[in-house]
Amino acid sequence: MRVGYVRCSTIEQNEARQLKMMEEQKAEKLFIDKASGKNTDRTAFKEMMAFVRAGDMVIVESISRIARNTRDLLSIVSELTEKGVEFVSLKESIDTTTPQGRFMLTVFGALAELERENILERQREGIEIAKGEGKYKGRKPLDLDETQFKAVCTRWRAGEITATAAMQEVGLKPNTFYRRVKDLGL
């Protein structure tokens, strides 16, 4: 079976171009993710990996659609190969059934990883510039009643309530809760 995998990083991005390519490739089954490719924790990706069987072919528009780092890419292709599934990347014209194709896959995977790192670096630089110009202030601080927080922490430290109950009562997630406890010396 010809299985197409399509991924866009954000909801705002449009997958129409990738879908057209899958139609041209006569993909019989499609898996579509709207998620970052920074790791393999993507719903449709996991479903696709569980779905494919020996003799199937996974088709992607480019390797950056299936993985953004070399380790993940090589791991994915290795898993597909073990299942007897062929991997085809249209943009790079990669055929993983040959040693040359596997070598090129590694090279292109490294390039995809470099591209992601460059994107993150440009993003960090942009944030620093915006901070310098006073346009970026980060996340708004939480509006937390310090008196209520201290009272809840006192009850928690006395064993009257669990930490989970304390977090729910003040509406904080674990990391933020424990950071506030530490900052206030509670």
C-alpha positions as CSV (number, residue, x, y, z in Angstrom):
1,M,0.0,0.0,0.0
2,R,1.2,3.5,-0.8
3,V,1.0,5.5,2.5
4,G,1.3,9.3,2.5
5,Y,2.5,11.2,5.5
6,V,1.8,15.0,5.6
7,R,3.0,17.3,8.4
8,C,2.6,21.1,8.9
9,S,4.2,22.7,12.0
10,T,1.3,24.9,12.9
11,I,-2.5,25.1,12.4
12,E,-2.0,28.3,10.4
13,Q,0.1,26.4,7.8
14,N,-1.7,24.8,4.8
15,E,-1.0,21.3,3.8
16,A,-2.6,21.6,0.4
17,R,0.7,21.4,-1.5
18,Q,1.7,18.2,0.3
19,L,-1.8,16.7,-0.2
20,K,-1.6,17.4,-4.0
21,M,1.7,15.6,-4.1
22,M,0.2,12.6,-2.3
23,E,-2.6,12.6,-4.8
24,E,-0.1,12.6,-7.7
25,Q,1.7,9.8,-6.0
26,K,-1.6,7.8,-5.7
27,A,-1.3,7.5,-2.0
28,E,-4.0,5.1,-0.8
29,K,-3.9,6.1,2.8
30,L,-3.0,9.5,4.4
31,F,-1.8,10.4,7.8
32,I,-1.8,14.2,8.6
33,D,-0.2,15.9,11.5
34,K,-0.4,19.6,12.5
35,A,2.6,19.5,14.9
36,S,6.2,20.3,15.2
37,G,8.7,17.8,13.8
38,K,11.2,18.4,16.6
39,N,10.4,14.8,17.9
40,T,8.3,11.8,17.0
41,D,5.5,12.5,19.6
42,R,2.9,13.2,17.0
43,T,-0.5,11.4,16.8
44,A,-0.8,10.7,13.1
45,F,2.9,9.8,12.9
46,K,2.4,7.1,15.6
47,E,-0.7,5.8,13.9
48,M,1.1,5.6,10.6
49,M,4.0,3.7,12.1
50,A,1.6,1.2,13.7
51,F,-0.4,0.9,10.5
52,V,2.4,0.1,7.9
53,R,3.2,-3.5,7.0
54,A,5.8,-5.3,4.9
55,G,5.5,-4.3,1.3
56,D,4.1,-0.9,2.0
57,M,5.7,2.4,0.9
58,V,5.7,5.5,3.1
59,I,5.8,8.7,0.9
60,V,6.7,12.1,2.3
61,E,7.1,15.5,0.5
62,S,10.6,15.9,2.1
63,I,12.5,14.4,4.9
64,S,11.9,17.5,7.0
65,R,8.2,16.5,7.1
66,I,8.9,13.2,8.9
67,A,11.9,14.3,11.1
68,R,13.8,17.4,12.0
69,N,16.9,15.7,13.4
70,T,19.2,13.0,12.1
71,R,18.8,10.6,15.0
72,D,15.0,10.5,14.7
73,L,15.2,10.2,10.9
74,L,17.6,7.3,10.9
75,S,15.6,5.6,13.7
76,I,12.4,6.0,11.7
77,V,13.9,4.6,8.5
78,S,15.5,1.8,10.4
79,E,12.1,0.8,12.0
80,L,10.4,1.0,8.6
81,T,13.2,-1.1,7.0
82,E,12.8,-3.8,9.8
83,K,9.1,-3.9,9.0
84,G,9.9,-4.3,5.2
85,V,8.5,-0.9,4.4
86,E,10.1,1.3,1.8
87,F,10.6,5.0,2.4
88,V,10.4,7.6,-0.3
89,S,11.1,11.3,0.0
90,L,10.0,13.1,-3.1
91,K,12.0,16.3,-2.8
92,E,15.3,14.6,-2.2
93,S,14.6,11.6,-4.5
94,I,15.8,9.1,-1.8
95,D,15.5,5.4,-2.3
96,T,16.4,3.7,1.0
97,T,16.9,0.3,-0.6
98,T,20.4,1.1,-1.7
99,P,23.6,2.0,0.3
100,Q,23.8,5.3,-1.7
101,G,20.3,6.1,-0.8
102,R,20.9,5.4,2.9
103,F,24.0,7.6,2.8
104,M,22.1,10.5,1.2
105,L,19.4,10.0,3.7
106,T,21.9,10.6,6.5
107,V,23.3,13.7,4.7
108,F,19.8,15.2,4.1
109,G,18.8,14.4,7.7
110,A,21.8,16.3,9.0
111,L,20.8,19.3,6.8
112,A,17.2,19.2,8.1
113,E,18.6,19.2,11.7
114,L,20.8,22.2,10.8
115,E,17.8,24.0,9.4
116,R,15.8,23.5,12.6
117,E,18.8,24.7,14.7
118,N,19.1,27.8,12.5
119,I,15.4,28.5,12.8
120,L,15.6,28.3,16.6
121,E,18.7,30.5,16.7
122,R,17.0,33.2,14.5
123,Q,14.0,33.0,16.8
124,R,16.2,33.6,19.9
125,E,18.0,36.5,18.2
126,G,14.6,38.1,17.3
127,I,13.4,37.8,20.8
128,E,16.6,39.4,22.1
129,I,16.2,42.3,19.7
130,A,12.5,42.7,20.6
131,K,13.4,42.7,24.3
132,G,16.1,45.4,23.6
133,E,13.5,47.5,21.9
134,G,11.0,47.0,24.7
135,K,8.5,45.1,22.4
136,Y,8.9,41.7,24.1
137,K,8.3,41.3,27.8
138,G,7.7,37.5,28.0
139,R,4.8,35.8,29.5
140,K,2.6,37.9,31.8
141,P,3.1,37.1,35.5
142,L,0.4,35.1,37.1
143,D,-2.0,37.0,39.2
144,L,-1.6,35.1,42.5
145,D,-2.9,36.1,45.9
146,E,0.2,35.7,48.0
147,T,-1.7,35.5,51.3
148,Q,-3.9,32.6,49.9
149,F,-0.8,30.9,48.5
150,K,1.0,31.0,51.9
151,A,-2.1,29.7,53.7
152,V,-2.5,26.8,51.3
153,C,1.2,26.0,51.6
154,T,0.9,26.1,55.4
155,R,-1.9,23.5,55.2
156,W,0.1,21.4,52.8
157,R,3.3,21.5,54.9
158,A,1.2,20.5,58.0
159,G,-0.1,17.5,56.1
160,E,-3.7,18.6,56.0
161,I,-3.8,18.5,52.2
162,T,-1.7,16.8,49.5
163,A,0.6,18.8,47.2
164,T,-1.8,18.0,44.3
165,A,-4.7,19.4,46.2
166,A,-2.7,22.5,47.1
167,M,-1.8,23.0,43.4
168,Q,-5.4,22.6,42.4
169,E,-6.6,25.1,45.1
170,V,-4.2,27.8,43.9
171,G,-4.5,26.9,40.2
172,L,-0.8,26.2,39.5
173,K,1.0,23.5,37.7
174,P,3.7,21.5,39.6
175,N,6.7,23.4,38.2
176,T,5.2,26.8,38.9
177,F,3.9,25.7,42.3
178,Y,7.3,24.4,43.5
179,R,9.1,27.4,42.1
180,R,6.8,29.7,44.0
181,V,7.3,27.7,47.2
182,K,11.1,27.9,46.8
183,D,11.0,31.7,45.9
184,L,8.9,32.5,48.9
185,G,11.0,30.2,51.2
186,L,7.9,28.1,52.2
